[in-house]
Amino acid sequence: MQSVPAPPRVIRRPSGAALAFALAAVVAAAAVALAVWGQGWHDHPVAQPAAGYNGLIGGLPLQSARCVQWNAGTGVERDRVAAALAQSVGGASTYGRGTTLTTSQAHTLFDNACASPIAQHWLLYELYIRAAGFRSYVPR
């Protein structure tokens, strides 16, 4: 019995358009990295949480707080949550400071997102992080 040879492998080279796209993506990523690095994120002010804030809303720690707690929270609790999230998300890290939302932007975000019945169990910090990520950095 003789073995049957395997069919030859066809190696396709990327087209010129694919290479140009890949190069453009690398250049764009480098440009964004340089722009972010050059803007001095270390100077970005971060809201300070209100004095005496225990990190809870509706009896739950901020890491577990959901839209249902936001909807049931008082105005003071909501202000403290917005300030604590700004402090946490915008706080210093090895990469600089993150973008944050103003207190009024955070209120608008949570009021709008948490109004839907399907959103009652969405995590507040997840909503905040995603929204802040889409906000442009503006030095103040």
Backbone as a ProteinNet text record, in pm:
[ID]
protein_1_A
[PRIMARY]
MQSVPAPPRVIRRPSGAALAFALAAVVAAAAVALAVWGQGWHDHPVAQPAAGYNGLIGGLPLQSARCVQWNAGTGVERDRVAAALAQSVGGASTYGRGTTLTTSQAHTLFDNACASPIAQHWLLYELYIRAAGFRSYVPR
[TERTIARY]
82.7	0	89	58.4	136.7	63.1	140.5	78.5	43.3	-59.6	-103.5	-43	21.7	83.6	-23.8	8.9	-82.2	-86.9	-202.9	-209.6	-115.8	-63.9	29.7	-41.3	29.7	-26.4	-12.6	-118.3	-116.3	-94.7	11.8	41.6	5.9	-88.8	-132.4	-62.8	-15.1	47	-59.3	-48.7	-147.6	-142.1	-257.9	-264.7	-206.1	-181.3	-128	-223.9	-356.1	-455.7	-454.1	-438.4	-434.7	-311.3	-198.9	-77.2	-89.4	-149.2	-168	-260.9	-366.2	-459.3	-388.2	-311.6	-239	-140.1	-70.1	24.6	-47.7	-162	-239.9	-288.2	-329	-374.8	-261.6	-142.7	-27.5	8.9	8.1	40	-64.6	-192.8	-299.1	-284.9	-256.2	-238.8	-120.2	-12.7	103.9	71.2	-5.3	-42.8	-128.3	-223	-309	-224.9	-135.5	-51	35	91.8	173.7	90.3	-29.5	-115.8	-155.5	-189.6	-229.3	-110.7	3.8	122.4	162.8	150	193.7	99.1	-25.2	-121.2	-111.9	-28.8	-9.1	-131.1	-173.4	-291.2	-271.6	-147.7	-122.7	-178.8	-210.3	-264.4	-416.3	-481.5	-626.9	-687.7	-771.2	-829.7	-934.3	-943.4	-1039.2	-1125.5	-1255.4	-1346.3	-1315.5	-1320.6	-1296.7	-1428.4	-1434.1	-1557.9	-1593	-1721.3	-1767.3	-1714.2	-1681.8	-1629.3	-1732.1	-1685.8	-1773.4	-1844.9	-1813.9	-1880	-1829.3	-1922.5	-1884.5	-1876	-1894.3	-1881.7	-2004.7	-2116.2	-2237.9	-2346.8	-2431.8	-2555.9	-2661.4	-2766	-2870	-2818.9	-2716.8	-2662.1	-2561.7	-2536.7	-2441.4	-2314.6	-2199.3	-2076.2	-2084.4	-2012	-2016.4	-1984.8	-1899.4	-1863.8	-1982.7	-2083.1	-2200.4	-2326.3	-2317.8	-2436.1	-2485.4	-2615.3	-2679	-2780	-2842.4	-2940.2	-3052.3	-3091.2	-3200	-3161	-3034.6	-2987.9	-2982	-2940.5	-2938	-3078.3	-3174.1	-3311.6	-3370.1	-3326.5	-3377.7	-3293.5	-3179.3	-3086.9	-3135.6	-3086.9	-3117.6	-3025.1	-3052.5	-2967.2	-2825.6	-2811.8	-2678.4	-2603.3	-2672.3	-2607.3	-2562.8	-2646.9	-2613.2	-2492.2	-2487.7	-2371.7	-2244.1	-2254.5	-2137.2	-2091.8	-2186.9	-2151.9	-2078.8	-2130	-2065.9	-1924.2	-1906.8	-1774.2	-1679.4	-1729.4	-1644.4	-1601.8	-1692.9	-1656.7	-1554.6	-1571.8	-1474.6	-1337.6	-1334.4	-1207.8	-1142.7	-1222.9	-1170.2	-1124	-1209.1	-1177.8	-1070.8	-1075.3	-980.1	-855.5	-845.5	-729.8	-601.6	-491	-360.2	-335.6	-271.6	-228.6	-94.2	-40.4	87.7	75.2	-48	-71.2	-117.6	-124	-174	-313.5	-386.4	-522.6	-621.3	-734.4	-838.2	-935.3	-1010.4	-1112.8	-1230	-1295.6	-1408.4	-1526.6	-1638.3	-1758	-1776.9	-1839.3	-1875.9	-1991.2	-2020.5	-2131.9	-2262.4	-2285.9	-2411.3	-2414.4	-2300.3	-2296.3	-2323.4	-2267.9	-2291.7	-2439.4	-2498.8	-2641.7	-2725.4	-2694.3	-2769.3	-2752.9	-2630.1	-2603.6	-2688.6	-2678.3	-2748.7	-2900.5	-2945.2	-3090	-3147.1	-3078.1	-3126.4	-3114	-2996.6	-2973.6	-3058.7	-3071.8	-3142.5	-3294.3	-3343.2	-3488	-3554.7	-3481.5	-3538.1	-3556	-3669.7	-3690.7	-3587.3	-3532.9	-3435.3	-3298.2	-3277.2	-3146	-3133.5	-3231.2	-3230.7	-3114	-3055	-2945.3	-2811.1	-2803.6	-2676.3	-2590.5	-2462.1	-2369.3	-2337.9	-2345.8	-2320.5	-2178.2	-2081.1	-1943	-1914.1	-1979.2	-1959.5	-2013.9	-2131.7	-2188.2	-2095.3	-2046.9	-1962	-1832.3	-1766	-1638	-1654	-1758.9	-1779.8	-1810	-1893.3	-1927.1	-1804.8	-1727.2	-1608.8	-1505.3	-1499.3	-1405.3	-1432.7	-1556.4	-1591.5	-1583.4	-1557.3	-1545.6	-1405.2	-1392.9	-1261.3	-1193.3	-1064.6	-987	-976.6	-1012.1	-1002.4	-929.6	-806.8	-737.3	-812.9	-818.4	-889.4	-796.8
-114.8	0	123.5	216.3	337.7	452.3	540	657.1	758.9	833.4	936	1067.9	1140.5	1265.9	1370	1450	1556.9	1663.2	1726.6	1832.8	1946.9	2016	2125.2	2237.1	2295.9	2407.7	2535.4	2610.4	2737.4	2847.3	2918.6	3028	3156.8	3226.4	3352.1	3468.7	3555	3674.8	3781.9	3865.8	3972.2	4068.5	4118.3	4212.9	4347	4431.1	4564.3	4645	4628	4701.8	4657.1	4525.9	4475.3	4527	4530.1	4581.8	4731.3	4805.4	4949	4974	4894.5	4908.6	4878.8	4771	4735.4	4845.8	4900.2	5007.6	5132.3	5164.7	5280.6	5261.4	5138.6	5110.8	5128.7	5082.1	5097.1	5244.2	5320	5462.6	5536.7	5503.1	5568.5	5537.8	5412.4	5375.4	5450.2	5462.6	5535.7	5683.2	5740.5	5882.1	5906.4	5815.9	5830	5817.7	5720.1	5701.3	5824.2	5881.9	6001.6	6120.5	6133.7	6245.5	6235.7	6115.9	6095.3	6120.6	6068.2	6084.6	6231	6303.2	6441.9	6539.8	6499.6	6594	6607.7	6530.9	6547.6	6510.5	6386.9	6342.7	6356.6	6369.4	6383	6513.3	6609	6737	6738.8	6629.7	6625.2	6626.2	6726	6730.8	6622	6572.2	6466.9	6514.3	6493.6	6532.2	6450.9	6514.9	6447.1	6397.9	6274.4	6228	6312.3	6324.6	6404.9	6347.7	6436.5	6394.2	6307.3	6202.7	6115.6	6012.1	6002.5	5904.4	5765.5	5674.5	5540.3	5442.7	5490.4	5404.7	5320.9	5352.8	5274.9	5357.6	5289.7	5348	5239.1	5271.2	5171.5	5053.3	5075.9	4969.1	4879.5	4904.1	4821.8	4900.3	4832	4900	4939.1	5041	5094.6	4988.7	4892.2	4787.7	4698	4693.4	4608.4	4688.2	4819.9	4904.6	4899.1	4889.7	4877.9	4990.3	4992.3	5097.1	5102.5	4990	4989.9	5071	5065.9	5146.5	5294.2	5322.9	5461.6	5520.6	5448.4	5498.1	5521.3	5441.7	5455.8	5551.6	5593.6	5677.8	5820.6	5884	6024.7	6110.5	6238.5	6330.4	6333.5	6331.3	6333	6204.5	6089	5962.1	5962.8	6014.1	6017.9	6107.5	6223.2	6312	6243.2	6173.1	6104.3	5990.3	5919.7	5812.4	5870.4	5979.5	6043.4	6089	6148	6194.4	6077.1	5971.3	5854.9	5786	5775.9	5715.7	5801.6	5933.2	6021.7	6006.1	5994.4	5977.1	5843.8	5739.2	5606.1	5592.5	5632.4	5617.7	5717.1	5838	5940.8	5945.4	5857.6	5858	5821.6	5854.7	5829.4	5680.3	5643.9	5506.6	5511.8	5397.5	5394.9	5452.9	5465.4	5519.8	5664.6	5724.7	5861.5	5858.9	5967.6	5977.3	5943.9	5888.1	5854.3	5969.1	5963.5	6065.1	6037.1	6142.2	6129.3	6209.2	6191	6267.7	6371.8	6482	6579.6	6519.9	6580.9	6531.5	6535.2	6642.7	6652	6549.9	6522.3	6420.1	6281.6	6254.7	6125	6110	6216.9	6212.7	6186.5	6256.3	6238.7	6096.5	6046.1	5909.9	5810.1	5815.6	5717.7	5736.9	5861.2	5885.9	5828.5	5850	5800	5648.7	5595.9	5451.8	5370.7	5419.4	5344	5360.6	5443	5461.8	5340.1	5264.6	5147.9	5031.4	4961.9	4846.2	4736.3	4724.3	4616.6	4648.5	4773.9	4816.2	4810.7	4765.9	4774.5	4702.2	4605.6	4530	4557.2	4664.9	4704.5	4768.7	4738.9	4794.8	4940.3	5025.8	5168.2	5195	5129	5158.4	5115	5008	4964.4	5069	5121.1	5227	5348.1	5386.6	5504.9	5488.3	5375	5352.1	5358.9	5297.5	5297.8	5438.6	5511.1	5647.4	5738.5	5728.8	5813.3	5780.6	5655.3	5616.2	5681.9	5720.3	5784.6	5936.5	5988.2	6132.3	6175.1	6282.1	6332.5	6394.1	6376.8	6436.8	6586.7	6663.8	6809.3	6857.1	6907.6	6959.4	7078.7	7087	7197.2	7283.9
0	0	0	-88.8	-98.8	-30.1	29	91.7	-15.1	13.9	-78.9	-33.8	-122.5	-80	-44.8	52.1	94.7	-13.2	-26.3	-126.8	-88.4	-186.8	-154.5	-78.7	13.4	90.5	9.4	13.6	-57.4	46	30.7	122.1	50.2	107.1	45.9	114.1	33.6	87.2	99.3	202	217.2	98.5	64.8	-46	-2.6	-99.5	-70.5	14.8	-8.1	70.2	216.1	239	376.2	449.6	381.1	443.2	472.5	380.3	401.8	520	532.4	645.2	777.3	780.2	902.9	941.7	843.8	871	922.9	862.1	907	1050.3	1085.9	1222.4	1323.4	1288.7	1378.7	1395.5	1286.4	1294.1	1377.4	1358.7	1436.2	1584.7	1618.1	1759.1	1819.9	1745.6	1796	1815.1	1721.7	1733.6	1855.9	1881.9	2000.6	2126.6	2128.6	2247.2	2273.1	2169	2187.2	2230.4	2176.3	2214.5	2360.9	2404	2543.4	2635.3	2598.3	2681.2	2689.3	2579.8	2575.8	2641	2669.6	2725.3	2876.4	2939.2	3083	3165	3156.3	3230.7	3380.6	3423.5	3566.9	3622.4	3535.4	3580.3	3585.1	3549.1	3541.8	3682.1	3713.8	3847.5	3866.8	3987.1	4019.3	4135.7	4122.7	4230.7	4355.2	4467.9	4594.1	4652.7	4703.7	4763.7	4885.7	4910.3	5023	5154	5245.7	5375.5	5446.7	5508.9	5585	5499.9	5372.4	5285.9	5320.9	5344.6	5386.1	5268.8	5146.1	5029.3	5000.8	5063.2	5044.5	4978	4903.7	4855.2	4869.1	4938.8	4963.8	5042.9	5126.6	5209.5	5137.9	5010.7	4936	4905.5	4904.5	4864.3	4716.9	4680.6	4544.8	4439.7	4471.3	4376	4343.1	4429.4	4408.6	4379.1	4384	4366.9	4222.6	4210.9	4080.1	4062.2	3946.5	3916	4019.2	4072.7	4170.7	4294.4	4334.4	4447.5	4407.4	4285	4239.1	4243.2	4190.9	4185.7	4324.9	4420.7	4557.3	4641.4	4591.2	4667.9	4682.7	4787.5	4810.8	4724.9	4717.1	4642.1	4695.7	4826.6	4888.7	4854.6	4863.4	4829.2	4683	4595.8	4453.9	4427.5	4492.9	4477.8	4525.2	4636.2	4691	4600.6	4540.5	4447	4326.7	4270.6	4155	4190.2	4306.6	4348.6	4373.2	4435.6	4463.3	4333.9	4237.1	4108.9	4034.6	4038.9	3975	4039.9	4170.5	4241.7	4205.2	4201.4	4173.5	4028.1	3935.2	3793	3750	3802.9	3762.4	3846.1	3943.8	4032	3960.1	4021	3960.7	3945.8	3836.5	3813.1	3742.7	3708.8	3638.7	3498.4	3447.2	3313.9	3316.9	3431.4	3446.1	3504.8	3484.7	3536	3425.4	3465.6	3369.7	3351	3242.1	3220.3	3311.8	3354.5	3446.2	3393.3	3457.7	3428	3536.4	3501	3604.3	3684.4	3797.2	3878.7	3800.8	3727.2	3651.1	3537.6	3474.5	3369.8	3428.1	3545.9	3610.3	3646.8	3700.2	3733.4	3608.3	3500.7	3376.3	3323.4	3326.9	3282.1	3359.6	3492.7	3574.6	3569.3	3568.4	3560	3430.5	3319.6	3191	3180	3212.5	3197.7	3295.7	3416	3519.8	3513.7	3422.2	3409.4	3347.2	3269	3201.5	3299.3	3292.1	3380.4	3358.9	3237	3213.5	3272.6	3312.8	3361.4	3513	3582.8	3729.1	3794.5	3726.5	3787.1	3720.6	3642.4	3584.5	3692.5	3692.3	3790.8	3757.2	3859.2	3838.6	3790.8	3853.8	3816.2	3673.3	3625.2	3486.9	3389.5	3418.6	3335.8	3333.9	3450.9	3464.6	3385.5	3400.9	3334.2	3182.9	3132.6	2988	2936	3007.1	2964.1	2972.5	3080	3095.8	2988.8	2946.1	2842.8	2709.2	2684.9	2559.7	2567.8	2684.4	2702.6	2667.3	2594.8	2556.7	2678.1	2684.6	2792.5	2767.6	2867.5	2859.3	2983.5	2970.2	3087.3	3143.8	3275.7	3340.7	3417.9
[MASK]
++++++++++++++++++++++++++++++++++++++++++++++++++++++++++++++++++++++++++++++++++++++++++++++++++++++++++++++++++++++++++++++++++++++++++++

